Amino acid sequence: MNIRDKKIISSILLIFLGITSMTTVIASHQSSIIGDEDFDPLVDIAVTVEIDTIRSLEKQDKQLHKKEFIDILTAPDFYGKISINNEESISPVWDNTKYLYDMGWTATVDVPDTEEFVEIKIQLWDARDELFSADRLCDVSPDGGIGDDSYDVELIYSIRDGHWTGDDSLQDASGYGRLNGCDDGTIYTRNRDCELWFNIYQTDYDNDMIPYWIEVNQYGTDPMISNLGMDVDNDNIPIEWEWKWGYDPMIYNSHNSLDSDVDGLNNYEEYLVSEWKSDPYRIDIYTELDQMSEGPNGEINLLPEGSKELLFTAFDRQNVVFHLDDGCMGGGEMIPYDEECNRDDLQDIYNDYFYHGSTTWRRGVFHYGIVIHGHTDVAGAVFGDNRFYITSRGHDKKADQLLLNRDEVYASAYMHELGHTLDFSPIPGHSRDAMYPWQIMWWVYRPYRSCMNYGYMYYTVDYSDGSNPSSLDYNDWERMDLRAFQHQ
């Protein structure tokens, strides 16, 4: 036997021994699970908590006394505290901002590989300036009551299955991996309410984020090879999505018809927008915002950034999470400037910039709300089940004439027209005889405090919650038809 043949045989033996060794490790681990030993022999397990988004859900209240009025006008200086098995990590301070996105701040702690459960605490703080004696805890907890004791979020994370329970869990109202301080009933109470988006994950050898124990003991997949994108049951949803949301990826599910949260998006559609924070158990509203290019005389035809934040806050604190595609989700295109559009022009815009000349899956997912310069009829209206417009010319004029806040004018108008695609009916005060204070019906319909009511439009960015004890008030948040926009 020559040297070359000996090397080949030696290599084969080494490979065989390596496979045998790994098989032995896996086999020994399978038996060790019974004795609650190592949950993943391939890695040293560390657990990471990642914070993605922080938003204040507070509104400015001009009726507060001087000190608190200064407080609410001053944007918070947020920072987070994460405790993992009592080991605390503190984030940097994010100065003077109410809204933080795509943060990516993480806290990681090595945990015992033989203990299934990991205790996690999340706190959000506001670092105060010289006007205040101490930093203050913000409310991101679903617990009832007012006070710091009820503001903490406590979770139990399982390294066995990669899910967590406690103050946040699968199928809760605010969504998995999303905290909402308004969940304790303080939507309209000043209570330092915030929303916080986060994720928890652990070290994973093949980086598909599905824990070793689940792969070996439930799915029968290889924990050393990434299974991302695999669809064993041929139901058009990959294994990682079904694992995350509690479905069995080895059993066929009719995801094209499942809509647990009744928000008009079936599970397959929820999967299609999963990179943009959809949740199949929490209500989501997706809207594509296309806007018109600047005019020859500097005419700006854009939805103000402040208006977008007002819209997010109004919806999000009700756990009807609002997603606006202004270019971040494959839409958000710029329409060529046109001084004045008519109905035919709007339909052409819809076909060219939303439909793109052919049918699209986005038709069943996104509402379509555009900002144009002017229109031959009114400053805003729907022109189909899922589409509406507002004009910059009409709403800039409205803000200037009435000395209103421009952000609120745009946001209120946009929310009003979007409401028509949610099929509110009836709508008190939505008539020409209730548009101005000198009209009797304007006063008759005052109990209905909704931007759908002309008497509240332009300075109210909210739908009514039905709390007024009057037969003319309605709870818009409960009666909206989230599937109406899909009607052909």
C-alpha positions in Angstrom: 0.0 0.0 0.0 1.5 3.3 -1.0 1.6 6.5 1.1 -1.3 8.1 -0.8 -3.6 5.2 -0.1 -2.6 5.2 3.6 -3.5 9.0 3.8 -6.9 8.4 2.2 -7.7 5.5 4.6 -6.5 7.7 7.6 -8.8 10.6 6.5 -11.8 8.2 6.2 -11.1 6.9 9.6 -10.9 10.4 11.1 -14.2 11.4 9.5 -15.8 8.2 10.7 -14.5 8.7 14.2 -15.7 12.4 14.2 -19.2 11.3 13.1 -19.2 8.6 15.7 -18.1 11.0 18.4 -20.8 13.6 17.5 -23.4 10.8 17.3 -22.3 9.7 20.8 -22.6 13.3 22.1 -26.1 13.6 20.7 -27.2 10.2 21.9 -25.9 10.8 25.4 -27.7 14.2 25.4 -31.0 12.6 24.4 -30.8 10.3 27.4 -29.5 13.1 29.6 -32.5 15.3 29.0 -34.5 12.8 31.0 -32.3 13.6 33.9 -32.5 17.4 33.3 -28.9 17.7 32.3 -27.4 19.7 29.4 -30.1 21.1 27.1 -27.6 21.7 24.3 -24.3 19.8 24.2 -23.2 21.6 21.0 -22.8 25.1 22.6 -22.4 26.9 25.9 -25.8 28.5 26.2 -26.0 32.3 26.6 -29.3 34.2 26.6 -29.7 37.5 24.9 -32.4 40.2 25.3 -32.5 42.6 22.4 -34.3 46.0 22.4 -35.5 47.1 19.0 -37.9 50.0 19.4 -39.0 52.4 22.2 -41.8 54.8 21.8 -43.5 57.2 24.3 -47.3 56.8 24.1 -48.0 60.0 26.0 -49.9 62.9 24.6 -49.2 66.6 25.4 -51.8 67.8 27.9 -51.9 71.6 28.2 -54.1 71.5 31.4 -51.2 70.3 33.6 -49.6 72.6 36.1 -46.3 74.3 35.2 -43.8 71.7 36.4 -45.6 68.8 34.7 -46.2 70.9 31.6 -42.5 71.4 31.3 -42.0 67.7 31.9 -44.3 66.6 29.1 -42.8 69.1 26.6 -39.3 67.8 27.3 -38.6 64.6 25.4 -37.5 61.8 27.6 -33.9 60.5 28.0 -34.6 56.8 27.8 -32.4 54.0 29.0 -33.1 50.4 29.7 -32.2 47.9 32.5 -32.2 44.2 31.7 -31.7 41.6 34.4 -31.0 38.0 33.3 -30.8 35.6 36.2 -30.3 38.6 38.5 -27.3 39.8 36.4 -28.1 43.4 35.4 -27.1 45.3 32.2 -27.8 49.0 31.7 -28.0 50.5 28.3 -26.6 53.9 27.3 -28.9 56.9 27.7 -30.7 57.9 24.5 -31.0 61.6 25.0 -34.0 63.8 24.3 -36.2 61.7 22.0 -39.6 60.1 22.3 -39.1 57.6 19.5 -36.3 55.2 19.0 -36.2 52.6 16.1 -33.9 49.8 15.0 -31.8 50.2 18.1 -30.3 46.7 18.3 -29.1 47.2 21.9 -28.5 43.8 23.6 -27.7 42.3 27.0 -26.2 38.8 27.0 -25.6 36.5 30.0 -24.2 33.0 30.2 -26.7 30.7 31.8 -26.6 27.2 33.2 -27.0 24.7 30.4 -28.8 22.3 32.8 -31.5 24.6 34.1 -34.5 25.1 31.7 -35.8 28.4 33.0 -34.2 31.8 32.9 -35.6 34.7 34.9 -35.6 38.0 33.0 -36.7 41.5 34.1 -37.1 44.5 31.8 -37.3 48.1 32.9 -37.4 51.3 30.9 -36.2 54.5 32.6 -36.2 58.2 31.9 -33.1 60.0 33.1 -34.2 63.3 34.4 -32.5 66.7 34.4 -32.0 69.2 37.2 -35.8 69.8 37.5 -36.3 66.4 39.0 -34.8 64.7 41.9 -34.4 61.2 40.5 -34.7 59.1 37.4 -38.2 57.8 36.8 -39.4 54.4 35.8 -41.6 54.3 32.7 -44.6 52.0 32.3 -44.3 49.1 29.8 -46.1 46.6 31.9 -49.6 45.1 31.5 -50.1 45.1 35.3 -52.8 47.3 36.7 -52.2 50.2 39.0 -50.1 53.4 39.0 -46.7 53.4 40.5 -43.2 52.0 40.0 -44.0 48.6 41.5 -46.3 47.8 38.7 -44.0 49.1 35.9 -41.5 46.2 35.8 -41.8 43.4 33.2 -41.0 39.9 34.5 -40.5 37.0 32.2 -39.5 33.3 32.3 -37.6 32.1 29.3 -37.2 28.4 28.4 -33.9 27.3 26.9 -35.7 24.0 26.1 -38.2 25.5 23.6 -37.0 29.1 23.1 -40.2 30.8 24.2 -41.1 33.0 27.2 -44.1 33.6 29.4 -45.0 36.0 32.1 -45.9 39.7 31.5 -45.5 39.0 27.8 -46.3 35.7 26.0 -47.7 34.2 22.8 -51.2 35.3 21.9 -51.4 38.2 24.3 -53.2 41.4 23.3 -50.2 43.6 22.7 -48.3 41.0 20.8 -45.4 38.6 21.4 -42.2 40.6 21.9 -44.1 43.9 22.3 -44.9 45.7 25.6 -47.5 48.3 26.0 -47.8 50.4 29.1 -51.5 51.2 28.2 -52.5 47.6 28.8 -53.3 48.4 32.4 -56.1 50.7 31.3 -54.2 54.0 31.4 -54.6 54.9 27.7 -56.0 58.4 28.5 -54.2 58.8 31.9 -50.8 60.4 32.1 -48.8 57.5 33.4 -45.5 57.5 31.6 -46.9 54.9 29.2 -44.5 53.6 26.5 -44.3 50.7 24.1 -41.1 48.6 23.8 -40.3 46.0 21.2 -37.8 43.3 22.1 -36.7 39.8 21.4 -35.1 37.0 23.4 -32.9 34.3 22.0 -30.1 31.9 22.9 -26.9 30.6 21.5 -27.7 28.1 18.7 -25.1 26.0 16.8 -26.7 26.2 13.4 -28.1 29.7 13.8 -31.7 28.9 12.8 -32.8 30.0 16.3 -34.7 26.8 16.9 -33.3 25.3 20.1 -31.4 22.1 20.1 -33.9 20.3 22.4 -36.8 21.1 20.0 -35.0 19.9 17.0 -33.8 16.6 18.5 -36.9 15.7 20.6 -39.8 17.1 18.6 -38.9 17.9 15.0 -36.3 15.2 14.3 -34.2 17.8 12.4 -30.4 18.1 12.5 -29.3 20.6 15.1 -26.0 21.0 13.3 -27.6 22.2 10.0 -29.7 25.3 9.6 -33.3 24.5 8.8 -34.2 28.1 7.8 -36.7 28.1 4.9 -37.5 24.4 5.2 -41.2 23.5 4.7 -41.6 19.8 5.7 -45.4 19.9 5.8 -45.8 21.7 2.5 -48.2 24.4 3.8 -46.1 27.3 2.3 -44.9 28.5 5.7 -41.2 27.7 6.7 -40.3 25.9 9.9 -38.9 28.9 11.7 -42.2 30.9 11.5 -44.3 28.0 12.6 -42.0 27.3 15.5 -42.0 30.9 16.7 -45.8 31.2 16.6 -46.5 27.9 18.2 -47.6 25.8 15.2 -46.3 22.3 14.6 -44.2 22.5 11.4 -44.5 18.8 10.9 -48.3 19.0 10.5 -50.1 20.7 7.6 -52.0 23.8 8.5 -54.4 25.8 6.3 -52.5 29.0 6.8 -54.3 30.6 3.8 -57.6 30.6 5.7 -56.4 31.0 9.3 -56.9 34.5 10.8 -56.8 34.2 14.5 -56.8 37.9 15.2 -59.5 38.7 12.6 -57.5 41.6 11.2 -58.0 40.6 7.5 -54.5 39.1 7.2 -54.5 35.3 7.0 -51.4 33.5 8.3 -49.7 33.3 5.0 -50.1 37.1 4.6 -48.8 37.5 8.1 -45.8 35.5 7.1 -45.2 37.6 4.0 -44.9 40.8 6.2 -43.2 39.1 9.1 -40.0 41.1 8.7 -42.1 44.2 9.4 -43.3 43.0 12.8 -46.6 41.3 12.1 -48.2 39.0 14.7 -50.8 36.4 13.8 -52.5 36.8 17.2 -52.5 40.7 17.4 -54.3 43.2 15.2 -52.1 44.8 12.5 -53.0 47.5 10.0 -50.6 47.9 7.0 -50.9 51.0 4.9 -48.8 52.0 1.9 -48.1 55.7 1.7 -47.2 57.1 -1.7 -46.5 60.8 -2.0 -46.3 63.4 -4.7 -43.1 65.0 -5.8 -42.3 68.6 -5.1 -44.1 71.1 -7.4 -42.4 73.8 -9.6 -42.9 76.5 -7.0 -41.7 74.4 -4.1 -45.0 72.8 -3.2 -44.4 70.1 -0.6 -46.7 67.1 -0.8 -45.5 64.9 2.0 -47.1 63.5 5.2 -45.1 65.2 7.9 -42.9 63.0 10.1 -44.7 64.3 13.2 -48.0 63.2 11.7 -46.7 59.7 11.3 -45.7 59.5 14.9 -49.2 60.8 16.0 -50.8 58.0 13.9 -48.5 55.3 15.4 -49.4 56.4 18.9 -53.1 56.6 18.3 -53.3 53.0 17.0 -50.5 51.4 18.9 -51.8 52.3 22.4 -55.0 50.4 21.5 -53.0 47.4 20.4 -54.1 47.9 16.8 -50.6 48.2 15.6 -50.2 50.6 12.7 -47.5 50.0 10.0 -46.8 52.7 7.5 -44.9 51.8 4.3 -43.3 55.1 3.4 -40.5 53.3 1.5 -39.5 50.8 4.2 -41.6 47.8 3.1 -41.2 47.8 -0.7 -43.7 50.6 -1.4 -43.7 54.3 -0.6 -43.1 55.6 -4.1 -43.0 59.2 -5.3 -45.8 60.2 -7.8 -45.0 62.8 -10.5 -46.3 66.2 -9.5 -49.8 67.1 -10.7 -51.4 70.4 -9.9 -54.9 68.9 -9.6 -56.1 65.3 -9.9 -59.5 64.0 -10.7 -61.0 60.5 -10.0 -59.6 59.0 -13.1 -56.1 60.3 -12.3 -56.4 58.7 -8.8 -57.3 55.3 -10.4 -54.3 55.6 -12.7 -52.1 56.3 -9.8 -53.5 53.3 -7.9 -52.9 51.0 -11.0 -49.4 52.3 -11.7 -47.9 52.7 -8.2 -49.8 50.1 -6.1 -50.9 47.4 -8.5 -48.1 48.1 -11.0 -50.3 46.9 -13.8 -50.9 43.5 -12.4 -52.4 41.7 -9.4 -50.3 41.7 -6.3 -50.4 40.0 -2.9 -50.1 43.5 -1.3 -53.8 44.1 -2.3 -54.9 41.7 0.4 -52.5 43.2 3.0 -52.0 46.9 2.5 -54.5 49.8 2.6 -53.4 52.5 0.1 -53.3 56.1 1.3 -51.6 58.8 -0.8 -50.8 62.4 -0.5 -51.4 64.5 -3.6 -51.2 68.2 -4.2 -54.8 69.1 -5.1 -58.1 67.5 -6.2 -61.0 68.8 -8.3 -63.5 67.8 -5.6 -62.6 67.6 -1.9 -59.4 67.7 0.2 -59.7 64.0 1.1 -61.8 61.0 0.3 -61.8 57.3 -0.4 -61.8 56.1 -4.1 -62.2 52.4 -3.5 -62.5 49.8 -0.7 -58.8 49.9 0.2 -57.7 53.3 -1.1 -57.9 57.0 -0.1 -56.2 60.3 -0.6 -55.6 63.6 1.2 -54.3 66.8 -0.4 -51.5 68.9 0.8 -53.1 72.1 -0.7 -56.3 71.6 1.2 -54.7 70.7 4.6 -52.0 73.3 4.5 -54.8 75.8 4.0 -56.8 74.3 6.8 -53.9 74.5 9.2 -53.1 78.1 8.3 -56.7 79.4 8.4 -57.7 77.8 11.7 -54.3 78.3 13.4 -54.1 74.5 14.0 -51.1 72.3 14.4 -50.0 71.1 10.9 -49.0 67.7 12.1 -52.3 67.1 13.8 -54.3 68.4 10.8 -52.6 65.9 8.4 -52.7 63.0 10.9 -56.3 63.6 11.7 -57.3 63.8 8.0 -55.3 60.7 7.2 -56.8 58.7 10.0 -60.3 59.9 9.0 -60.0 58.7 5.5 -58.3 55.4 6.6 -61.3 54.9 8.9 -63.6 54.8 5.8 -61.7 51.7 4.7 -62.5 50.2 8.1 -66.3 50.5 7.4 -67.4 52.5 10.4 -71.2 52.8 10.3 -73.0 54.9 11.4 -70.8 58.0 11.7 -72.4 60.8 13.7 -71.4 64.2 12.6 -70.2 63.1 9.2 -72.5 65.4 7.3 -72.5 68.9 5.8 -74.9 70.1 8.5 -72.4 69.3 11.3 -69.2 70.8 10.0 -69.1 74.1 11.9 -69.9 75.4 15.4 -72.7 77.7 14.1 -74.6 74.6 13.0 -77.0 73.0 15.4 -76.0 69.4 14.5 -72.3 70.2 15.2 -73.4 70.5 18.9 -75.8 67.5 18.8 -73.0 65.1 17.7 -70.4 66.3 20.3 -70.7 63.1 22.4 -69.0 61.2 19.5 -65.3 62.2 20.1 -63.8 60.8 17.0 -61.8 62.2 14.0 -64.5 60.5 11.9 -66.8 63.3 13.2 -66.3 66.5 11.3 -66.6 68.4 14.5 -63.4 66.8 15.9 -61.5 66.4 12.6 -58.2 68.3 12.2 -57.4 68.5 15.9 -58.2 65.0 17.1 -56.0 62.1 16.1 -58.1 59.3 17.6 -61.2 57.3 17.1 -63.9 57.2 19.9 -63.7 54.6 22.6 -67.4 54.8 23.3 -66.9 56.0 26.9 -69.4 58.9 26.6 -72.8 57.8 28.1 -74.8 58.9 25.1 -76.6 56.9 22.4 -74.7 59.1 19.9 -71.3 57.7 20.9 -69.7 54.5 19.6 -66.7 52.5 20.4 -64.9 52.7 17.0 -62.0 50.5 18.2 -64.4 47.6 18.7 -66.7 48.1 15.7 -64.2 48.6 13.0 -64.3 45.9 10.3 -60.6 45.1 9.6 -61.5 42.9 6.6 -63.7 45.4 4.8 -60.7 46.8 2.8 -60.3 43.4 1.0 -63.7 43.6 -0.6 -63.5 43.8 -4.4 
